[in-house]
Amino acid sequence: MAFPTTKIEQHEVSRMICGSNTFNGFSHFSAARDRWLRDYFTTERVVEVMARCAEQGLNALVSGTVQKMYDAMQSLERQTGWHMKWFCTPSGDTEKELLEGIHWAADHGAEFCLPHTCYTDTRLIPAENRIAEIEKPIALIRKLGMIPGLSTHRPEAITVGDKAGYDLQVYIQPFNPAGFLCGVETDWMAKIIQNTPKTVLCIKALAAGRVMPPTGIPFVYNNIKDNDILAVGFLNPGEVDEDVAIGLGAITAAAARRELTYSRSKQIFK
């Protein structure tokens, strides 16, 4: 199947891609859920979900410098021939640590490299329209053949990145109707995303499980540009099918036909 795509330099990227917080146990919900996710998602189960993503035309993944993610993508390619493009988000407490992570991303074949929010946002200086200790990492990303971007939870990073003229082609930014981790009201977040000419990779569309997919996914697609993309974390192949249908419906303005949840309290609506 084909899912609508956008182009980032030489790469065609599906406008919905696979998130990885579920795979790596970052639930943004509870320590117990984190532990369950880490125990449940073996490499084999990650590959099972990613294989369904491939069947639905999703051709990219976003994650940190996690060996399990690399191993899963390699296993998927061996089993199916499907190559997942990689938005890799290295981090570090220091510039030296970040540069090491950038080298790791390049050595493991990432197409896109975006310093993680824990590096980006601690160095953001909006009053001076700059991000400290970012020029050298961006230059290294480009030198190593990857496309540079920034991962951020602060919308100011997008406006500062644009004003400063940094070589950035993609921004990662949370965006959802609940405003979870958005940093500013949702209408202003939409305006910031729409005003940058660069691609924005929207994360947390479902507010880490606080928003239902039929609410969160159309909200994001209805408030972003045609060259922006959305990452969704999936627990199983069935969720891939449901969320892809919702995403396609939002992009094409067609209502997605899907099975609703059912309980006794809904008997009156049948």
Backbone as numpy.savetxt, mean C-alpha at the origin, in Angstrom:
# Nx Ny Nz CAx CAy CAz Cx Cy Cz
-7.25 -12.54 -15.39 -8.08 -11.35 -15.39 -7.21 -10.11 -15.39
-7.77 -8.99 -15.84 -7.06 -7.72 -15.84 -7.76 -6.78 -14.86
-6.98 -6.07 -14.08 -7.51 -5.03 -13.22 -7.00 -3.71 -13.78
-7.78 -2.64 -13.73 -7.31 -1.35 -14.25 -5.93 -0.99 -13.70
-5.11 -0.41 -14.56 -3.73 -0.11 -14.18 -3.43 1.38 -14.34
-2.31 1.77 -13.77 -1.73 3.08 -14.01 -0.26 2.87 -14.30
0.40 3.87 -14.85 1.81 3.72 -15.19 2.65 4.64 -14.31
3.68 4.06 -13.72 4.66 4.81 -12.94 6.00 4.61 -13.63
6.43 5.64 -14.34 7.58 5.53 -15.23 7.37 4.33 -16.15
8.27 3.34 -16.13 8.14 2.25 -17.10 7.25 1.11 -16.62
6.69 1.22 -15.43 5.96 0.09 -14.85 4.45 0.28 -14.90
3.75 -0.71 -15.43 2.29 -0.77 -15.33 1.94 -1.42 -14.00
1.14 -0.73 -13.20 0.79 -1.21 -11.86 -0.72 -1.24 -11.73
-1.25 -2.34 -11.23 -2.69 -2.43 -11.01 -3.11 -1.41 -9.96
-4.29 -0.85 -10.11 -4.75 0.21 -9.21 -5.21 -0.32 -7.86
-5.26 -1.62 -7.70 -5.36 -2.24 -6.38 -4.17 -3.19 -6.26
-3.48 -3.12 -5.13 -2.35 -4.00 -4.92 -2.49 -4.68 -3.56
-1.62 -5.63 -3.29 -1.69 -6.44 -2.08 -0.93 -5.76 -0.95
-1.60 -5.52 0.17 -0.93 -5.04 1.36 -0.28 -6.20 2.10
0.47 -5.89 3.16 1.21 -6.95 3.84 1.12 -6.91 5.36
0.41 -5.94 5.93 0.34 -5.91 7.39 -0.30 -7.16 7.97
-1.30 -7.70 7.29 -1.91 -8.94 7.78 -0.89 -10.07 7.77
-0.10 -10.16 6.71 0.88 -11.23 6.60 1.94 -11.16 7.70
2.26 -9.94 8.13 3.37 -9.75 9.05 2.95 -9.45 10.48
1.64 -9.52 10.73 1.17 -9.39 12.11 1.11 -7.99 12.64
0.81 -7.01 11.77 0.62 -5.63 12.22 -0.86 -5.29 12.08
-1.63 -5.64 13.09 -3.09 -5.51 12.99 -3.58 -4.11 13.29
-2.81 -3.27 13.96 -3.29 -1.97 14.45 -4.56 -2.15 15.27
-4.65 -3.30 15.96 -5.87 -3.61 16.70 -5.58 -4.12 18.10
-4.79 -5.18 18.22 -4.45 -5.71 19.53 -3.22 -6.60 19.43
-2.53 -6.77 20.56 -1.36 -7.64 20.58 -1.76 -9.08 20.31
-2.93 -9.49 20.79 -3.40 -10.85 20.56 -3.62 -11.10 19.07
-4.21 -10.12 18.39 -4.43 -10.29 16.95 -3.10 -10.30 16.20
-2.16 -9.47 16.62 -0.83 -9.48 16.01 -0.22 -10.89 16.10
-0.27 -11.49 17.28 0.32 -12.82 17.47 -0.38 -13.85 16.61
-1.72 -13.78 16.55 -2.46 -14.75 15.74 -2.07 -14.64 14.26
-1.99 -13.42 13.76 -1.62 -13.23 12.36 -0.23 -13.78 12.07
0.72 -13.52 12.96 2.08 -14.01 12.74 2.15 -15.52 12.77
1.36 -16.13 13.66 1.34 -17.59 13.72 0.64 -18.19 12.51
-0.43 -17.56 12.07 -1.24 -18.12 10.98 -0.56 -18.01 9.63
0.04 -16.86 9.34 0.52 -16.61 7.99 1.93 -17.16 7.79
1.96 -18.47 7.54 3.18 -19.08 7.05 3.44 -18.58 5.63
4.63 -18.83 5.13 4.94 -18.44 3.75 3.95 -19.08 2.79
3.57 -20.33 3.05 2.65 -21.03 2.15 1.29 -20.34 2.12
0.80 -19.87 3.26 -0.50 -19.21 3.27 -0.41 -17.83 2.62
0.72 -17.17 2.78 0.90 -15.89 2.08 0.84 -16.12 0.57
1.52 -17.15 0.10 1.53 -17.46 -1.33 0.12 -17.78 -1.83
-0.66 -18.48 -1.02 -2.04 -18.81 -1.41 -2.86 -17.54 -1.67
-2.73 -16.56 -0.78 -3.46 -15.30 -0.97 -2.91 -14.54 -2.17
-1.59 -14.49 -2.28 -1.00 -13.76 -3.39 -1.34 -14.40 -4.73
-1.48 -15.72 -4.76 -1.86 -16.39 -6.00 -3.25 -15.96 -6.45
-4.17 -15.78 -5.50 -5.49 -15.30 -5.86 -5.41 -13.85 -6.34
-4.55 -13.06 -5.73 -4.32 -11.69 -6.23 -3.89 -11.73 -7.69
-2.96 -12.63 -7.99 -2.48 -12.76 -9.36 -3.62 -13.14 -10.30
-4.46 -14.08 -9.89 -5.60 -14.50 -10.72 -6.54 -13.33 -10.99
-6.63 -12.40 -10.05 -7.52 -11.26 -10.20 -6.82 -10.06 -10.85
-5.57 -10.22 -11.25 -4.88 -9.17 -11.98 -4.16 -8.15 -11.12
-4.01 -8.42 -9.83 -3.26 -7.52 -8.96 -1.78 -7.88 -9.09
-0.96 -6.93 -9.47 0.41 -7.27 -9.86 1.49 -6.64 -8.99
1.15 -6.22 -7.77 2.16 -5.57 -6.93 1.85 -5.80 -5.46
2.89 -5.66 -4.66 2.83 -5.81 -3.21 3.55 -4.65 -2.57
3.08 -4.20 -1.40 3.81 -3.21 -0.62 4.18 -3.85 0.71
5.46 -3.73 1.08 5.91 -4.27 2.37 7.27 -3.69 2.71
7.68 -3.93 3.94 9.01 -3.56 4.36 10.05 -4.56 3.87
11.26 -4.42 4.37 12.35 -5.32 3.97 12.23 -6.59 4.80
11.26 -7.42 4.42 10.92 -8.63 5.16 11.24 -9.85 4.30
12.11 -10.71 4.80 12.53 -11.87 4.02 11.35 -12.76 3.64
10.37 -12.91 4.55 9.21 -13.75 4.26 8.47 -13.25 3.03
8.36 -11.93 2.86 7.68 -11.39 1.69 8.46 -11.70 0.41
9.77 -11.55 0.48 10.59 -11.89 -0.69 10.45 -13.37 -1.03
10.53 -14.22 -0.01 10.41 -15.66 -0.25 9.06 -16.01 -0.85
7.99 -15.36 -0.37 6.65 -15.63 -0.90 6.53 -15.20 -2.35
7.07 -14.04 -2.69 7.00 -13.58 -4.08 7.80 -14.49 -5.01
8.95 -14.96 -4.54 9.75 -15.88 -5.33 9.02 -17.21 -5.53
8.39 -17.70 -4.46 7.63 -18.95 -4.56 6.45 -18.80 -5.51
5.75 -17.67 -5.42 4.63 -17.41 -6.33 5.10 -17.43 -7.78
6.21 -16.79 -8.05 6.70 -16.73 -9.43 7.12 -18.11 -9.94
7.73 -18.90 -9.08 8.11 -20.27 -9.49 6.88 -21.11 -9.79
5.83 -20.95 -8.97 4.65 -21.80 -9.11 3.73 -21.36 -10.25
3.63 -20.05 -10.48 2.63 -19.55 -11.42 3.20 -18.76 -12.58
4.47 -18.33 -12.48 5.04 -17.46 -13.50 4.64 -16.01 -13.33
3.89 -15.68 -12.27 3.39 -14.32 -12.06 4.40 -13.53 -11.22
4.87 -12.41 -11.77 5.82 -11.57 -11.06 5.09 -10.43 -10.36
5.29 -10.34 -9.05 4.74 -9.24 -8.28 5.75 -8.10 -8.23
5.35 -6.94 -8.69 6.19 -5.75 -8.51 6.17 -5.40 -7.02
7.27 -4.79 -6.57 7.44 -4.61 -5.12 7.66 -3.15 -4.77
6.73 -2.60 -3.98 6.92 -1.31 -3.34 7.55 -1.61 -1.97
8.85 -1.47 -1.87 9.57 -1.85 -0.66 9.84 -0.61 0.20
9.61 -0.73 1.51 9.70 0.42 2.41 10.76 0.18 3.49
12.03 0.34 3.15 13.07 0.17 4.16 13.00 1.26 5.22
13.52 0.96 6.40 13.50 1.94 7.48 14.84 1.92 8.20
14.93 2.73 9.24 16.14 2.80 10.03 16.09 3.99 10.95
16.79 3.88 12.06 16.85 5.01 12.99 17.84 6.07 12.52
18.77 5.68 11.67 19.78 6.60 11.18 19.83 6.54 9.66
20.46 7.53 9.05 20.63 7.51 7.60 21.42 6.29 7.17
22.44 5.92 7.91 23.24 4.74 7.59 22.38 3.47 7.55
21.51 3.31 8.55 20.65 2.14 8.58 19.68 2.14 7.39
19.16 3.31 7.05 18.26 3.39 5.90 18.99 3.02 4.62
20.19 3.52 4.43 20.96 3.22 3.23 21.21 1.71 3.12
21.45 1.06 4.23 21.62 -0.40 4.22 20.32 -1.07 3.77
19.19 -0.57 4.25 17.90 -1.12 3.84 17.63 -0.90 2.37
18.05 0.24 1.84 17.89 0.52 0.40 18.70 -0.48 -0.43
19.92 -0.75 0.01 20.73 -1.76 -0.68 20.05 -3.13 -0.63
19.46 -3.46 0.51 18.75 -4.74 0.65 17.60 -4.81 -0.35
16.84 -3.74 -0.46 15.71 -3.72 -1.39 16.18 -3.93 -2.82
17.27 -3.25 -3.20 17.79 -3.40 -4.56 18.31 -4.82 -4.79
19.00 -5.36 -3.81 19.54 -6.72 -3.94 18.44 -7.76 -4.07
17.26 -7.45 -3.55 16.14 -8.39 -3.60 15.13 -8.05 -4.70
15.50 -7.16 -5.60 14.73 -6.95 -6.82 13.54 -6.02 -6.74
13.48 -5.16 -5.73 12.34 -4.24 -5.64 12.37 -3.23 -6.79
11.20 -2.99 -7.37 11.08 -1.99 -8.43 10.94 -0.57 -7.87
10.30 -0.46 -6.70 10.05 0.83 -6.07 10.64 0.81 -4.67
11.19 1.92 -4.24 11.77 1.99 -2.90 11.33 3.29 -2.24
10.67 3.18 -1.09 10.09 4.33 -0.41 10.48 4.28 1.07
11.41 5.13 1.50 11.74 5.16 2.93 10.49 5.21 3.79
10.47 4.39 4.83 9.28 4.19 5.64 8.95 5.43 6.46
7.69 5.50 6.85 7.21 6.64 7.63 8.01 6.88 8.90
8.54 5.82 9.51 9.27 6.02 10.76 10.59 6.75 10.53
11.08 6.73 9.27 12.25 7.54 8.91 11.81 8.91 8.37
10.89 8.88 7.44 10.45 10.10 6.76 9.88 11.13 7.73
8.94 10.69 8.55 8.16 11.66 9.33 8.94 12.27 10.48
9.95 11.57 10.98 10.75 12.15 12.05 11.73 13.20 11.53
11.89 13.27 10.21 12.82 14.23 9.61 12.11 15.33 8.83
10.79 15.33 8.86 10.01 16.31 8.12 10.06 17.67 8.83
10.43 18.71 8.08 10.50 20.08 8.63 9.63 20.98 7.75
8.32 21.00 7.99 7.41 21.76 7.11 7.74 23.24 7.02
8.19 23.85 8.12 8.46 25.29 8.11 9.58 25.66 7.15
10.44 24.68 6.85 11.55 24.93 5.94 11.37 24.24 4.59
10.19 23.64 4.40 9.90 22.93 3.14 11.01 21.94 2.77
11.38 21.12 3.73 12.41 20.12 3.45 12.26 18.93 4.38
12.90 17.84 3.98 12.99 16.64 4.79 14.48 16.38 5.01
14.91 16.40 6.25 16.33 16.24 6.56 16.80 14.83 6.19
18.04 14.73 5.77 18.68 13.44 5.48 17.87 12.58 4.51
17.33 13.23 3.47 16.57 12.47 2.48 17.22 12.49 1.10
18.04 13.51 0.81 18.61 13.61 -0.54 19.50 12.42 -0.88
20.37 12.03 0.04 21.28 10.91 -0.22 20.53 9.60 -0.42
19.55 9.27 0.44 18.76 8.06 0.20 18.03 8.07 -1.15
17.43 9.20 -1.52 16.73 9.27 -2.81 17.70 9.04 -3.96
18.85 9.68 -3.88 19.85 9.51 -4.94 20.32 8.07 -5.04
20.49 7.40 -3.90 20.92 6.00 -3.92 19.85 5.10 -4.52
18.59 5.37 -4.18 17.49 4.58 -4.75 17.52 4.65 -6.27
17.69 5.86 -6.80 17.72 6.04 -8.25 18.98 5.38 -8.85
20.10 5.53 -8.18 21.36 4.95 -8.67 21.28 3.43 -8.76
20.56 2.82 -7.83 20.45 1.36 -7.80 19.34 0.83 -8.71
18.73 1.73 -9.49 17.78 1.30 -10.50 16.35 1.17 -10.04
16.04 1.68 -8.86 14.67 1.63 -8.35 14.01 3.00 -8.50
12.69 3.03 -8.45 11.93 4.28 -8.54 11.71 4.80 -7.12
12.12 6.05 -6.85 12.04 6.56 -5.48 10.67 7.13 -5.13
10.35 6.99 -3.85 9.14 7.59 -3.30 9.31 7.77 -1.81
8.23 8.12 -1.13 8.24 8.28 0.32 7.01 7.62 0.91
7.20 6.94 2.02 6.08 6.46 2.81 5.90 7.42 3.99
4.69 7.88 4.21 4.43 8.88 5.25 3.05 8.69 5.86
2.91 9.11 7.09 1.59 9.24 7.72 1.24 10.70 7.94
2.08 11.59 7.43 1.85 13.03 7.58 1.61 13.64 6.20
0.41 14.16 5.96 0.13 14.72 4.64 1.05 15.86 4.26
1.65 16.53 5.26 2.59 17.61 4.96 3.77 17.10 4.14
4.12 15.82 4.30 5.26 15.28 3.57 5.03 15.33 2.06
3.77 15.20 1.65 3.46 15.26 0.22 3.66 16.67 -0.30
3.12 17.65 0.39 3.27 19.03 -0.08 4.72 19.49 0.01
5.42 19.10 1.07 6.84 19.45 1.19 7.65 18.77 0.10
7.38 17.48 -0.14 8.11 16.76 -1.18 7.95 17.39 -2.54
6.73 17.83 -2.84 6.49 18.49 -4.13 7.17 19.85 -4.20
7.03 20.65 -3.14 7.62 21.99 -3.16 9.14 21.94 -3.23
9.73 20.96 -2.56 11.19 20.85 -2.54 11.75 20.34 -3.86
10.90 19.75 -4.69 11.35 19.25 -5.98 12.18 17.98 -5.90
11.98 17.21 -4.83 12.71 15.95 -4.71 12.32 14.98 -5.84
13.23 14.10 -6.19 12.96 13.07 -7.19 12.12 11.97 -6.55
10.82 12.24 -6.43 9.87 11.31 -5.83 8.74 11.07 -6.81
8.43 9.82 -7.07 7.39 9.49 -8.03 6.15 8.90 -7.37
6.27 8.46 -6.12 5.15 7.81 -5.42 5.18 8.24 -3.95
3.99 8.51 -3.42 3.84 8.72 -1.98 2.91 7.63 -1.42
3.26 7.08 -0.28 2.36 6.20 0.46 1.71 7.03 1.56
0.37 6.97 1.63 -0.36 7.81 2.59 -1.64 7.10 3.05
-1.90 7.01 4.36 -3.18 6.47 4.81 -4.35 7.36 4.36
-5.45 6.69 3.98 -6.64 7.43 3.56 -7.84 6.52 3.72
-8.82 6.94 4.51 -10.03 6.15 4.74 -11.12 7.05 5.27
-12.39 6.63 5.19 -13.48 7.51 5.60 -13.54 7.76 7.10
-12.86 6.94 7.90 -12.85 7.16 9.35 -11.78 8.16 9.76
-10.88 8.51 8.85 -9.79 9.40 9.20 -8.69 8.72 10.01
-8.71 7.39 10.08 -7.74 6.64 10.87 -6.32 6.84 10.33
-5.43 7.40 11.15 -4.03 7.67 10.81 -3.87 8.64 9.63
-4.89 9.43 9.34 -4.82 10.33 8.19 -4.11 11.64 8.51
-4.13 12.11 9.73 -3.39 13.32 10.10 -4.12 14.62 9.82
-5.20 14.56 9.03 -5.98 15.75 8.72 -7.36 15.27 8.29
-8.36 16.18 8.28 -9.72 15.76 7.91 -9.73 15.12 6.51
-10.68 14.21 6.32 -10.70 13.43 5.08 -10.86 14.30 3.84
-11.63 15.40 3.92 -11.77 16.23 2.73 -10.45 16.92 2.39
-9.69 17.32 3.41 -8.38 17.91 3.16 -7.39 16.86 2.67
-7.51 15.65 3.20 -6.63 14.58 2.74 -6.88 14.31 1.26
-8.14 14.30 0.86 -8.48 14.11 -0.55 -7.89 15.23 -1.40
-7.98 16.46 -0.92 -7.46 17.60 -1.67 -5.95 17.48 -1.87
-5.24 17.07 -0.84 -3.79 16.91 -0.94 -3.42 15.83 -1.95
-4.13 14.71 -1.90 -3.87 13.63 -2.85 -4.17 14.08 -4.27
-5.29 14.79 -4.44 -5.67 15.24 -5.79 -4.73 16.31 -6.33
-4.11 17.09 -5.46 -3.28 18.21 -5.91 -1.87 17.80 -6.30
-1.38 16.67 -5.83 -0.04 16.27 -6.24 -0.11 15.55 -7.58
0.79 15.86 -8.51 0.80 15.14 -9.78 1.36 13.74 -9.67
2.01 13.45 -8.55 2.64 12.15 -8.35 1.60 11.11 -7.96
1.92 9.85 -8.20 1.04 8.76 -7.78 1.02 8.66 -6.26
-0.17 8.50 -5.70 -0.32 8.24 -4.27 -0.81 6.82 -4.09
-0.08 6.07 -3.30 -0.47 4.71 -2.92 -1.19 4.82 -1.58
-2.50 4.66 -1.61 -3.31 4.83 -0.42 -3.34 3.53 0.38
-3.06 3.65 1.67 -3.11 2.50 2.56 -4.16 2.75 3.64
-4.48 1.73 4.39 -5.45 1.80 5.50 -6.84 2.20 5.02
-7.22 1.79 3.82 -8.55 2.14 3.30 -9.67 1.61 4.19
-9.41 0.51 4.88 -10.41 -0.09 5.76 -10.12 0.22 7.22
-9.22 1.18 7.45 -8.89 1.62 8.82 -8.55 0.43 9.71
-7.75 -0.49 9.16 -7.32 -1.68 9.92 -8.51 -2.45 10.50
-9.53 -2.67 9.66 -10.68 -3.46 10.04 -11.79 -2.69 10.71
-11.66 -1.39 10.84 -12.70 -0.59 11.47 -13.77 -0.13 10.49
-13.49 -0.26 9.19 -14.41 0.16 8.14 -14.67 -1.04 7.23
-15.93 -1.23 6.83 -16.26 -2.34 5.94 -15.78 -2.06 4.52
-15.39 -3.09 3.78 -14.89 -2.87 2.41 -15.86 -2.12 1.50
-17.19 -2.39 1.55 -18.09 -1.63 0.66 -18.15 -0.15 0.97
-17.71 0.22 2.16 -17.64 1.63 2.53 -16.28 2.22 2.20
-15.21 1.56 2.63 -13.88 2.12 2.52 -13.31 2.15 1.13
-13.47 1.07 0.37 -12.84 1.00 -0.95 -13.45 2.01 -1.92
-14.78 2.09 -2.07 -15.33 3.12 -2.97 -14.99 4.54 -2.51
-14.98 4.77 -1.19 -14.64 6.10 -0.70 -13.27 6.53 -1.22
-12.30 5.64 -1.12 -10.96 6.00 -1.57 -10.94 6.25 -3.07
-11.46 5.30 -3.86 -11.42 5.47 -5.31 -12.19 6.70 -5.78
-13.24 7.06 -5.08 -14.04 8.22 -5.48 -13.39 9.55 -5.13
-12.29 9.51 -4.37 -11.67 10.75 -3.91 -10.20 10.88 -4.29
-9.74 10.02 -5.19 -8.34 10.09 -5.62 -8.28 10.25 -7.14
-7.06 10.37 -7.65 -6.85 10.59 -9.08 -6.83 9.25 -9.83
-6.91 9.33 -11.15 -6.88 8.12 -11.96 -5.52 7.43 -11.96
-4.47 8.14 -11.55 -3.15 7.52 -11.50 -2.76 7.08 -10.10
-3.70 7.12 -9.15 -3.44 6.67 -7.79 -3.85 5.22 -7.60
-3.29 4.59 -6.60 -3.55 3.17 -6.36 -3.89 2.93 -4.89
-4.38 1.75 -4.61 -4.88 1.40 -3.29 -4.33 0.04 -2.89
-3.76 -0.04 -1.69 -3.31 -1.33 -1.14 -4.35 -1.83 -0.14
-4.65 -3.11 -0.23 -5.61 -3.74 0.68 -4.96 -5.00 1.25
-5.11 -5.18 2.56 -4.63 -6.41 3.18 -5.73 -7.46 3.17
-5.36 -8.69 2.84 -6.34 -9.77 2.71 -6.02 -10.90 3.69
-7.08 -11.46 4.29 -6.90 -12.60 5.18 -6.96 -13.93 4.46
-7.63 -13.96 3.31 -7.80 -15.24 2.60 -8.17 -14.94 1.15
-8.13 -15.96 0.28 -8.45 -15.73 -1.13 -9.85 -15.20 -1.36
-10.81 -15.61 -0.53 -12.17 -15.10 -0.71 -12.26 -13.60 -0.52
-11.48 -13.05 0.41 -11.47 -11.60 0.59 -10.89 -10.90 -0.63
-9.93 -11.53 -1.28 -9.40 -10.95 -2.52 -10.53 -10.81 -3.53
-11.29 -11.87 -3.72 -12.38 -11.84 -4.70 -13.40 -10.74 -4.36
-13.80 -10.66 -3.09 -14.80 -9.66 -2.70 -14.28 -8.24 -2.90
-13.06 -7.99 -2.44 -12.55 -6.62 -2.49 -12.22 -6.18 -3.90
-11.77 -7.11 -4.73 -11.54 -6.79 -6.14 -12.86 -6.42 -6.81
-13.91 -7.17 -6.54 -15.22 -6.86 -7.12 -15.70 -5.47 -6.69
-15.51 -5.15 -5.41 -15.90 -3.83 -4.91 -15.06 -2.75 -5.58
-13.75 -2.99 -5.70 -12.88 -2.01 -6.34 -13.22 -1.78 -7.79
-13.49 -2.85 -8.51 -13.88 -2.72 -9.92 -15.18 -1.94 -10.04
-16.12 -2.22 -9.14 -17.38 -1.50 -9.16 -17.19 -0.02 -8.93
-16.28 0.32 -8.01 -16.04 1.73 -7.73 -15.36 2.43 -8.90
-14.39 1.77 -9.51 -13.66 2.38 -10.61 -14.54 2.54 -11.85
-15.39 1.56 -12.09 -16.23 1.58 -13.30 -17.61 2.16 -13.03
-17.85 2.59 -11.77 -19.16 3.14 -11.37 -20.27 2.12 -11.52
-19.93 0.85 -11.35 -20.93 -0.22 -11.40 -21.02 -0.85 -10.02
-22.22 -1.10 -9.55 -22.39 -1.70 -8.23 -21.89 -3.14 -8.25
-21.05 -3.48 -7.30 -20.52 -4.84 -7.22 -21.58 -5.77 -6.64
-21.81 -6.89 -7.31 -22.71 -7.89 -6.78 -21.93 -8.80 -5.84
-22.35 -8.88 -4.61 -21.62 -9.68 -3.65 -22.59 -10.26 -2.63
-22.15 -11.30 -1.97 -22.97 -11.93 -0.93 -22.85 -11.11 0.35
-24.00 -10.76 0.93 -24.00 -9.99 2.16 -23.87 -10.91 3.37
-23.41 -10.34 4.49 -23.41 -11.11 5.72 -24.85 -11.30 6.19
-25.09 -12.32 7.00 -26.45 -12.62 7.43 -26.45 -12.96 8.91
-27.47 -12.48 9.61 -27.73 -12.88 10.99 -29.24 -12.86 11.19
-29.72 -13.39 12.32 -31.17 -13.47 12.55 -31.83 -12.10 12.55
-31.08 -11.07 12.98 -31.67 -9.73 13.04 -32.00 -9.17 11.67
-31.44 -9.78 10.62 -31.68 -9.29 9.26 -32.81 -10.07 8.55
-33.46 -10.97 9.29 -34.51 -11.78 8.68 -35.60 -10.92 8.07
-35.92 -9.79 8.68 -37.00 -8.93 8.20 -36.70 -8.35 6.82
-35.40 -8.27 6.46 -35.04 -7.65 5.19 -35.05 -8.63 4.03
-35.27 -9.90 4.30 -35.19 -10.90 3.23 -36.45 -10.88 2.37
